[in-house]
Amino acid sequence: MQTATWQAKELTPGQLAQRAGVSVSALHFYEREGLITARRTSGNQRRYPRETLRRVAFIRISQRVGIPLAEIRHALDNLPDGRTPTRRDWEALSTAWQADLDERIEQLIRLRDNLTGCIGCGCLSLGTCKLVNAHDHLGDQGPGARVLDVHPVEACHQPEQACAIASAETS
């Protein structure tokens, strides 16, 4: 594969993928999702503006910290003229995402500290589930783990004593 020179204004999918550290199929996925754009040559080959490198880096970092693609797309769509995010843009977005990221961190810490004892749905805690989830009250809230939610007591419909047990186990 031919490596792009630093002054190249456009990159082929292979060149962009190599420089950005992603697969070509990831670039095609980002394009289908409306996160990046390419022009087509007369031979119908994709060419990406060089600035797409920074845009892909922004997408990858956002994904790495757990930001959903829909939120990343929304953030990119709100930039003037669909331009590549600048340092100032990243600072504004990271500030806006701070509370959500703090909540995710809290959730991960809770999960790490309590994973071996209970994941909240009973499959690993059948011996203690009757105390924490009497009469399967957590099941009324829908599928999946509930005990390790960030705000388990707020969402708890159990008797007060059982909520206290669930809260104590998750803190």
Z-matrix of the N, CA and C atoms (Angstrom, degrees):
N
C 1 1.451
C 2 1.527 1 108.60
N 3 1.314 2 114.09 1 137.87
C 4 1.453 3 120.08 2 -179.74
C 5 1.522 4 109.52 3 -81.13
N 6 1.333 5 116.36 4 130.30
C 7 1.453 6 121.82 5 179.05
C 8 1.517 7 109.56 6 -85.04
N 9 1.326 8 115.70 7 136.20
C 10 1.465 9 120.57 8 -180.00
C 11 1.520 10 110.13 9 -73.01
N 12 1.315 11 115.66 10 143.17
C 13 1.452 12 119.71 11 175.04
C 14 1.524 13 108.57 12 -79.04
N 15 1.304 14 116.59 13 162.17
C 16 1.460 15 120.25 14 -176.63
C 17 1.513 16 112.78 15 -64.58
N 18 1.339 17 117.78 16 -24.53
C 19 1.458 18 118.80 17 -178.61
C 20 1.536 19 113.37 18 -93.02
N 21 1.321 20 118.31 19 2.60
C 22 1.470 21 121.25 20 178.57
C 23 1.525 22 109.68 21 -63.54
N 24 1.326 23 116.44 22 130.67
C 25 1.465 24 121.57 23 -179.12
C 26 1.525 25 111.52 24 -82.43
N 27 1.329 26 116.20 25 -25.50
C 28 1.458 27 121.05 26 -179.69
C 29 1.521 28 109.92 27 -131.87
N 30 1.330 29 114.02 28 152.77
C 31 1.456 30 120.64 29 179.84
C 32 1.519 31 110.15 30 -124.19
N 33 1.335 32 115.62 31 145.46
C 34 1.456 33 119.88 32 173.14
C 35 1.533 34 107.62 33 -75.48
N 36 1.321 35 117.77 34 163.51
C 37 1.469 36 118.87 35 176.49
C 38 1.524 37 112.67 36 -55.29
N 39 1.314 38 117.58 37 -40.52
C 40 1.470 39 120.66 38 179.31
C 41 1.519 40 112.60 39 -64.40
N 42 1.323 41 116.68 40 -42.43
C 43 1.461 42 120.73 41 178.88
C 44 1.523 43 111.08 42 -65.77
N 45 1.338 44 116.57 43 -45.30
C 46 1.461 45 119.96 44 179.33
C 47 1.527 46 110.72 45 -63.52
N 48 1.327 47 116.97 46 -43.33
C 49 1.464 48 120.92 47 179.89
C 50 1.522 49 110.77 48 -60.66
N 51 1.328 50 117.05 49 -44.67
C 52 1.460 51 121.06 50 179.52
C 53 1.525 52 111.37 51 -62.12
N 54 1.321 53 117.41 52 -48.09
C 55 1.463 54 121.75 53 -178.90
C 56 1.520 55 112.76 54 -67.37
N 57 1.346 56 117.07 55 -36.01
C 58 1.459 57 120.81 56 -176.69
C 59 1.524 58 112.61 57 -85.89
N 60 1.326 59 117.02 58 -13.70
C 61 1.465 60 119.97 59 -179.90
C 62 1.519 61 113.23 60 75.84
N 63 1.321 62 116.66 61 31.00
C 64 1.462 63 121.26 62 177.66
C 65 1.531 64 108.15 63 -128.02
N 66 1.307 65 116.31 64 168.68
C 67 1.458 66 120.03 65 176.58
C 68 1.532 67 109.50 66 -83.48
N 69 1.305 68 115.30 67 160.04
C 70 1.463 69 120.40 68 176.62
C 71 1.525 70 109.24 69 -61.86
N 72 1.325 71 116.87 70 -36.76
C 73 1.469 72 119.20 71 179.33
C 74 1.533 73 110.72 72 -64.84
N 75 1.331 74 118.14 73 -31.51
C 76 1.470 75 120.85 74 175.82
C 77 1.526 76 109.80 75 -65.20
N 78 1.333 77 116.88 76 -40.59
C 79 1.464 78 120.16 77 177.25
C 80 1.528 79 110.73 78 -62.30
N 81 1.320 80 116.31 79 -42.90
C 82 1.462 81 119.93 80 178.44
C 83 1.524 82 110.29 81 -63.40
N 84 1.324 83 117.03 82 -39.40
C 85 1.465 84 121.42 83 177.05
C 86 1.530 85 110.26 84 -62.75
N 87 1.333 86 117.74 85 -48.17
C 88 1.463 87 121.42 86 178.57
C 89 1.533 88 110.24 87 -58.09
N 90 1.324 89 115.98 88 -38.17
C 91 1.460 90 119.97 89 179.76
C 92 1.537 91 110.34 90 -67.60
N 93 1.327 92 116.95 91 -44.97
C 94 1.474 93 120.40 92 177.90
C 95 1.524 94 111.51 93 -60.97
N 96 1.341 95 116.25 94 -33.34
C 97 1.463 96 121.36 95 -179.27
C 98 1.533 97 112.67 96 -81.91
N 99 1.330 98 116.88 97 -2.08
C 100 1.459 99 120.91 98 177.27
C 101 1.522 100 113.56 99 79.19
N 102 1.329 101 117.80 100 20.67
C 103 1.461 102 121.55 101 -179.02
C 104 1.523 103 112.42 102 -89.83
N 105 1.325 104 116.86 103 -30.18
C 106 1.461 105 122.04 104 176.23
C 107 1.526 106 107.97 105 -136.04
N 108 1.314 107 115.74 106 163.45
C 109 1.466 108 120.25 107 177.84
C 110 1.518 109 109.28 108 -132.45
N 111 1.331 110 114.50 109 155.93
C 112 1.459 111 121.95 110 176.61
C 113 1.520 112 107.68 111 -136.52
N 114 1.284 113 115.20 112 153.75
C 115 1.461 114 118.92 113 171.81
C 116 1.525 115 106.41 114 -97.81
N 117 1.305 116 115.47 115 159.98
C 118 1.461 117 120.81 116 177.78
C 119 1.526 118 109.41 117 -107.77
N 120 1.319 119 115.01 118 135.79
C 121 1.467 120 120.21 119 176.20
C 122 1.523 121 108.57 120 -77.22
N 123 1.325 122 116.32 121 175.49
C 124 1.471 123 120.30 122 177.91
C 125 1.526 124 110.60 123 -62.72
N 126 1.320 125 117.04 124 -23.93
C 127 1.464 126 122.09 125 176.18
C 128 1.527 127 112.28 126 -90.32
N 129 1.330 128 117.94 127 11.67
C 130 1.470 129 125.33 128 178.27
C 131 1.537 130 112.74 129 65.37
N 132 1.328 131 117.24 130 28.48
C 133 1.459 132 120.87 131 175.74
C 134 1.527 133 109.09 132 -95.61
N 135 1.318 134 115.51 133 145.83
C 136 1.465 135 120.25 134 -179.93
C 137 1.525 136 110.19 135 -77.25
N 138 1.329 137 114.50 136 143.69
C 139 1.457 138 122.51 137 171.17
C 140 1.519 139 106.92 138 -136.70
N 141 1.335 140 115.06 139 127.04
C 142 1.459 141 121.19 140 -178.39
C 143 1.522 142 110.01 141 -103.60
N 144 1.322 143 117.85 142 136.84
C 145 1.467 144 119.51 143 173.05
C 146 1.531 145 108.77 144 -60.78
N 147 1.312 146 116.78 145 145.02
C 148 1.463 147 121.17 146 -178.18
C 149 1.538 148 112.38 147 -55.28
N 150 1.336 149 116.78 148 -32.89
C 151 1.468 150 121.21 149 -179.68
C 152 1.530 151 112.46 150 -61.69
N 153 1.322 152 116.84 151 -16.63
C 154 1.467 153 121.17 152 179.24
C 155 1.524 154 110.59 153 -62.32
N 156 1.329 155 117.25 154 -24.83
C 157 1.476 156 120.56 155 176.50
C 158 1.523 157 110.75 156 -56.00
N 159 1.335 158 116.84 157 -47.45
C 160 1.464 159 120.45 158 -179.94
C 161 1.513 160 111.59 159 -68.59
N 162 1.314 161 115.61 160 -35.94
C 163 1.464 162 120.54 161 179.35
C 164 1.532 163 110.27 162 -64.44
N 165 1.324 164 116.85 163 -42.91
C 166 1.474 165 121.23 164 177.77
C 167 1.528 166 109.88 165 -65.39
N 168 1.323 167 117.63 166 -39.81
C 169 1.475 168 120.11 167 177.01
C 170 1.519 169 110.24 168 -60.88
N 171 1.331 170 116.94 169 -42.24
C 172 1.458 171 121.92 170 177.70
C 173 1.530 172 110.45 171 -60.46
N 174 1.321 173 116.70 172 -45.33
C 175 1.468 174 121.62 173 179.80
C 176 1.526 175 110.12 174 -61.55
N 177 1.326 176 116.36 175 -47.38
C 178 1.473 177 119.97 176 -177.31
C 179 1.522 178 112.39 177 -64.25
N 180 1.328 179 118.04 178 -42.23
C 181 1.461 180 121.08 179 178.86
C 182 1.522 181 109.79 180 -65.50
N 183 1.326 182 116.81 181 -42.76
C 184 1.466 183 120.59 182 178.39
C 185 1.527 184 110.70 183 -60.95
N 186 1.319 185 116.76 184 -43.87
C 187 1.463 186 120.47 185 177.88
C 188 1.533 187 110.89 186 -64.00
N 189 1.313 188 116.26 187 -40.81
C 190 1.467 189 120.70 188 -177.04
C 191 1.525 190 111.73 189 -61.09
N 192 1.326 191 117.44 190 -33.43
C 193 1.467 192 119.85 191 178.76
C 194 1.525 193 111.79 192 -89.78
N 195 1.341 194 116.57 193 4.91
C 196 1.450 195 120.03 194 172.15
C 197 1.516 196 116.37 195 94.84
N 198 1.315 197 118.31 196 14.18
C 199 1.456 198 120.43 197 178.66
C 200 1.536 199 107.84 198 -77.65
N 201 1.323 200 118.25 199 126.85
C 202 1.470 201 120.84 200 179.60
C 203 1.525 202 111.45 201 -65.05
N 204 1.330 203 115.83 202 150.40
C 205 1.460 204 120.54 203 -179.08
C 206 1.527 205 112.58 204 -57.08
N 207 1.321 206 117.43 205 -35.44
C 208 1.470 207 119.75 206 179.41
C 209 1.524 208 110.89 207 -60.78
N 210 1.336 209 117.61 208 -40.07
C 211 1.467 210 120.84 209 178.28
C 212 1.517 211 111.23 210 -70.99
N 213 1.332 212 116.86 211 -36.64
C 214 1.466 213 120.31 212 177.55
C 215 1.524 214 109.09 213 -63.96
N 216 1.339 215 116.64 214 -45.09
C 217 1.463 216 120.95 215 178.68
C 218 1.524 217 110.56 216 -60.29
N 219 1.328 218 116.39 217 -44.68
C 220 1.466 219 120.75 218 179.36
C 221 1.532 220 110.59 219 -59.71
N 222 1.336 221 116.46 220 -43.56
C 223 1.469 222 120.35 221 179.27
C 224 1.524 223 111.00 222 -62.79
N 225 1.328 224 116.72 223 -44.55
C 226 1.460 225 120.23 224 -179.61
C 227 1.531 226 111.62 225 -68.05
N 228 1.328 227 116.39 226 -35.91
C 229 1.467 228 120.34 227 179.05
C 230 1.520 229 112.22 228 -66.06
N 231 1.332 230 117.07 229 -26.30
C 232 1.462 231 120.72 230 -178.30
C 233 1.522 232 113.57 231 -84.97
N 234 1.329 233 117.34 232 -2.60
C 235 1.461 234 119.71 233 176.21
C 236 1.525 235 109.03 234 -78.38
N 237 1.324 236 117.66 235 140.33
C 238 1.468 237 120.19 236 179.31
C 239 1.526 238 111.64 237 -58.67
N 240 1.314 239 116.32 238 133.91
C 241 1.469 240 123.18 239 176.59
C 242 1.528 241 112.86 240 57.03
N 243 1.330 242 118.21 241 22.80
C 244 1.459 243 120.96 242 178.07
C 245 1.515 244 113.58 243 59.85
N 246 1.316 245 116.89 244 29.89
C 247 1.464 246 120.39 245 -175.33
C 248 1.534 247 111.96 246 -74.93
N 249 1.300 248 115.21 247 171.69
C 250 1.451 249 122.41 248 177.18
C 251 1.527 250 109.24 249 -73.80
N 252 1.331 251 118.35 250 138.80
C 253 1.466 252 120.54 251 179.86
C 254 1.527 253 112.14 252 -61.59
N 255 1.314 254 115.10 253 139.50
C 256 1.462 255 121.51 254 175.89
C 257 1.524 256 108.77 255 -97.59
N 258 1.321 257 116.50 256 177.12
C 259 1.463 258 121.08 257 176.33
C 260 1.531 259 110.50 258 -58.41
N 261 1.319 260 116.38 259 -42.74
C 262 1.473 261 120.58 260 179.04
C 263 1.535 262 111.04 261 -62.59
N 264 1.340 263 116.49 262 -41.15
C 265 1.469 264 120.50 263 177.15
C 266 1.530 265 110.20 264 -61.17
N 267 1.342 266 115.56 265 -45.76
C 268 1.471 267 119.70 266 -178.81
C 269 1.529 268 110.50 267 -62.53
N 270 1.326 269 117.34 268 -40.69
C 271 1.467 270 120.33 269 178.21
C 272 1.525 271 111.22 270 -61.78
N 273 1.326 272 117.63 271 -43.23
C 274 1.465 273 121.19 272 179.38
C 275 1.520 274 111.16 273 -65.22
N 276 1.327 275 116.33 274 -43.48
C 277 1.467 276 119.61 275 179.78
C 278 1.521 277 111.64 276 -67.37
N 279 1.321 278 116.83 277 -43.02
C 280 1.469 279 118.61 278 -178.85
C 281 1.519 280 110.82 279 -65.59
N 282 1.322 281 117.54 280 -33.86
C 283 1.464 282 120.53 281 175.64
C 284 1.531 283 109.91 282 -65.81
N 285 1.323 284 116.58 283 -42.65
C 286 1.467 285 120.64 284 179.66
C 287 1.526 286 110.95 285 -65.78
N 288 1.320 287 117.33 286 -33.06
C 289 1.466 288 121.40 287 -178.10
C 290 1.532 289 112.40 288 -87.91
N 291 1.313 290 117.60 289 -4.09
C 292 1.473 291 122.50 290 -174.40
C 293 1.533 292 112.93 291 -55.36
N 294 1.323 293 118.39 292 -50.38
C 295 1.473 294 121.39 293 -177.02
C 296 1.523 295 110.61 294 -61.90
N 297 1.323 296 116.68 295 -42.72
C 298 1.460 297 120.16 296 178.59
C 299 1.527 298 110.77 297 -63.79
N 300 1.318 299 116.94 298 -42.34
C 301 1.465 300 120.50 299 179.11
C 302 1.522 301 111.06 300 -65.92
N 303 1.340 302 117.68 301 -39.80
C 304 1.465 303 120.56 302 177.00
C 305 1.523 304 110.52 303 -61.07
N 306 1.324 305 116.76 304 -40.46
C 307 1.466 306 120.72 305 178.97
C 308 1.526 307 110.77 306 -66.04
N 309 1.326 308 117.05 307 -40.42
C 310 1.467 309 120.87 308 177.25
C 311 1.531 310 110.77 309 -63.49
N 312 1.333 311 116.49 310 -41.41
C 313 1.464 312 120.42 311 178.54
C 314 1.521 313 110.27 312 -61.87
N 315 1.330 314 116.25 313 -44.96
C 316 1.462 315 120.44 314 178.19
C 317 1.529 316 110.62 315 -59.83
N 318 1.339 317 116.35 316 -42.32
C 319 1.465 318 121.35 317 178.55
C 320 1.523 319 110.82 318 -62.51
N 321 1.330 320 117.46 319 -43.39
C 322 1.462 321 120.86 320 179.87
C 323 1.524 322 111.88 321 -65.94
N 324 1.326 323 117.16 322 -38.96
C 325 1.465 324 120.42 323 177.48
C 326 1.522 325 109.50 324 -63.65
N 327 1.322 326 117.05 325 -44.43
C 328 1.465 327 121.52 326 178.37
C 329 1.529 328 110.12 327 -61.20
N 330 1.315 329 116.65 328 -43.37
C 331 1.455 330 121.15 329 178.84
C 332 1.527 331 110.56 330 -63.17
N 333 1.327 332 117.13 331 -47.06
C 334 1.466 333 121.05 332 179.68
C 335 1.520 334 111.50 333 -58.82
N 336 1.330 335 117.04 334 -44.73
C 337 1.460 336 121.21 335 -174.71
C 338 1.525 337 113.57 336 -75.59
N 339 1.330 338 117.52 337 -21.29
C 340 1.463 339 119.89 338 -174.82
C 341 1.514 340 114.50 339 -120.77
N 342 1.305 341 118.19 340 3.76
C 343 1.454 342 121.03 341 -173.59
C 344 1.523 343 113.14 342 -60.11
N 345 1.311 344 118.22 343 -41.50
C 346 1.461 345 118.82 344 -175.60
C 347 1.519 346 112.66 345 -72.22
N 348 1.332 347 118.59 346 -24.72
C 349 1.457 348 120.26 347 -178.76
C 350 1.506 349 113.66 348 -89.56
N 351 1.317 350 117.60 349 -36.76
C 352 1.458 351 119.54 350 -175.16
C 353 1.516 352 109.67 351 -167.69
N 354 1.312 353 117.07 352 133.32
C 355 1.456 354 119.09 353 173.38
C 356 1.516 355 110.81 354 -103.43
N 357 1.328 356 117.00 355 3.98
C 358 1.451 357 119.83 356 171.50
C 359 1.503 358 116.29 357 96.84
N 360 1.318 359 118.66 358 -10.93
C 361 1.462 360 118.76 359 -179.31
C 362 1.515 361 110.69 360 -110.24
N 363 1.315 362 118.69 361 -4.53
C 364 1.454 363 121.68 362 175.45
C 365 1.507 364 114.91 363 98.84
N 366 1.324 365 118.60 364 -14.89
C 367 1.458 366 118.32 365 -173.90
C 368 1.526 367 113.12 366 -67.82
N 369 1.316 368 117.80 367 -24.49
C 370 1.460 369 120.54 368 175.85
C 371 1.522 370 112.08 369 -110.44
N 372 1.323 371 117.26 370 2.59
C 373 1.462 372 119.60 371 -173.53
C 374 1.522 373 112.50 372 -134.49
N 375 1.308 374 117.23 373 35.61
C 376 1.461 375 119.79 374 -176.51
C 377 1.519 376 112.15 375 -58.63
N 378 1.326 377 117.65 376 -31.63
C 379 1.454 378 120.82 377 -179.84
C 380 1.519 379 113.35 378 -68.06
N 381 1.321 380 118.05 379 -30.27
C 382 1.461 381 120.92 380 -177.50
C 383 1.518 382 113.34 381 -111.11
N 384 1.303 383 117.52 382 -6.47
C 385 1.465 384 120.76 383 -173.73
C 386 1.527 385 112.19 384 -59.98
N 387 1.331 386 118.76 385 -34.36
C 388 1.459 387 120.35 386 -178.84
C 389 1.525 388 111.16 387 -62.76
N 390 1.329 389 116.99 388 -30.52
C 391 1.463 390 119.80 389 178.42
C 392 1.525 391 111.22 390 -77.86
N 393 1.326 392 116.42 391 -41.01
C 394 1.449 393 121.20 392 -175.41
C 395 1.526 394 111.81 393 -82.30
N 396 1.311 395 116.39 394 -34.67
C 397 1.459 396 120.91 395 -172.93
C 398 1.524 397 110.40 396 -129.80
N 399 1.308 398 116.07 397 57.36
C 400 1.462 399 121.09 398 -178.19
C 401 1.518 400 111.02 399 -54.97
N 402 1.327 401 115.92 400 132.65
C 403 1.469 402 123.52 401 178.58
C 404 1.534 403 112.71 402 56.72
N 405 1.316 404 116.54 403 25.43
C 406 1.465 405 123.10 404 176.09
C 407 1.531 406 112.92 405 53.19
N 408 1.329 407 117.09 406 43.88
C 409 1.466 408 121.19 407 178.74
C 410 1.526 409 111.78 408 -63.33
N 411 1.330 410 116.87 409 -32.97
C 412 1.463 411 118.56 410 -179.78
C 413 1.520 412 111.16 411 -67.65
N 414 1.334 413 117.43 412 -27.19
C 415 1.456 414 121.22 413 178.38
C 416 1.517 415 112.43 414 -64.04
N 417 1.336 416 117.14 415 -24.78
C 418 1.468 417 121.22 416 178.38
C 419 1.529 418 111.85 417 -66.93
N 420 1.337 419 117.33 418 -19.54
C 421 1.466 420 121.26 419 -178.13
C 422 1.521 421 112.36 420 -86.57
N 423 1.325 422 117.46 421 -3.27
C 424 1.459 423 120.66 422 178.87
C 425 1.508 424 111.60 423 116.18
N 426 1.328 425 117.02 424 -179.37
C 427 1.458 426 121.30 425 -176.53
C 428 1.526 427 112.39 426 -75.23
N 429 1.314 428 114.63 427 162.46
C 430 1.462 429 120.95 428 173.96
C 431 1.511 430 114.15 429 93.19
N 432 1.327 431 114.70 430 175.03
C 433 1.462 432 122.02 431 -177.87
C 434 1.517 433 110.37 432 -67.99
N 435 1.316 434 116.78 433 136.93
C 436 1.456 435 122.23 434 179.57
C 437 1.525 436 112.06 435 -121.94
N 438 1.331 437 117.49 436 -33.67
C 439 1.467 438 120.92 437 -173.96
C 440 1.523 439 111.31 438 -64.06
N 441 1.317 440 117.76 439 -32.49
C 442 1.458 441 120.21 440 -177.03
C 443 1.523 442 113.11 441 -93.87
N 444 1.335 443 117.89 442 9.82
C 445 1.460 444 119.78 443 174.10
C 446 1.523 445 109.33 444 -58.61
N 447 1.321 446 116.34 445 154.51
C 448 1.457 447 121.35 446 -178.16
C 449 1.524 448 111.36 447 -59.90
N 450 1.314 449 117.26 448 -37.13
C 451 1.460 450 121.96 449 -178.32
C 452 1.531 451 110.00 450 -119.51
N 453 1.347 452 118.71 451 65.04
C 454 1.457 453 120.28 452 -172.86
C 455 1.523 454 113.70 453 -65.29
N 456 1.309 455 119.50 454 -36.07
C 457 1.466 456 120.97 455 -176.51
C 458 1.518 457 109.99 456 -71.95
N 459 1.343 458 117.61 457 -37.53
C 460 1.461 459 120.93 458 179.93
C 461 1.526 460 111.56 459 -61.98
N 462 1.330 461 116.85 460 -34.07
C 463 1.455 462 120.75 461 -177.64
C 464 1.519 463 112.15 462 -95.07
N 465 1.307 464 117.89 463 2.59
C 466 1.446 465 122.28 464 -172.17
C 467 1.533 466 111.59 465 -83.61
N 468 1.335 467 115.62 466 129.73
C 469 1.458 468 120.87 467 176.92
C 470 1.519 469 110.69 468 -110.08
N 471 1.309 470 116.60 469 18.64
C 472 1.450 471 121.42 470 -177.98
C 473 1.519 472 110.34 471 -84.25
N 474 1.330 473 116.37 472 165.88
C 475 1.464 474 118.57 473 171.69
C 476 1.521 475 109.36 474 -56.17
N 477 1.324 476 116.72 475 152.47
C 478 1.469 477 121.95 476 -173.86
C 479 1.522 478 112.37 477 -52.66
N 480 1.329 479 117.70 478 -41.45
C 481 1.466 480 120.64 479 -178.15
C 482 1.524 481 111.00 480 -64.36
N 483 1.338 482 117.74 481 -42.53
C 484 1.457 483 120.59 482 -179.90
C 485 1.524 484 110.75 483 -66.19
N 486 1.346 485 117.61 484 -37.35
C 487 1.470 486 120.68 485 177.36
C 488 1.526 487 110.35 486 -62.65
N 489 1.320 488 116.54 487 -39.29
C 490 1.460 489 120.23 488 178.91
C 491 1.523 490 109.99 489 -63.74
N 492 1.342 491 116.90 490 -39.88
C 493 1.465 492 120.55 491 178.14
C 494 1.523 493 109.62 492 -64.67
N 495 1.341 494 117.11 493 -47.03
C 496 1.461 495 121.17 494 -179.00
C 497 1.519 496 110.08 495 -61.21
N 498 1.328 497 116.51 496 -41.98
C 499 1.462 498 120.38 497 -179.67
C 500 1.514 499 110.69 498 -65.96
N 501 1.324 500 117.87 499 -41.34
C 502 1.457 501 121.53 500 179.84
C 503 1.518 502 111.15 501 -64.92
N 504 1.343 503 116.90 502 -37.77
C 505 1.453 504 119.79 503 -179.49
C 506 1.511 505 112.22 504 -68.99
N 507 1.327 506 117.40 505 -28.93
C 508 1.454 507 119.89 506 -175.99
C 509 1.517 508 112.80 507 -95.66
N 510 1.323 509 118.42 508 -3.66
C 511 1.460 510 117.26 509 -179.62
C 512 1.492 511 111.81 510 -106.11
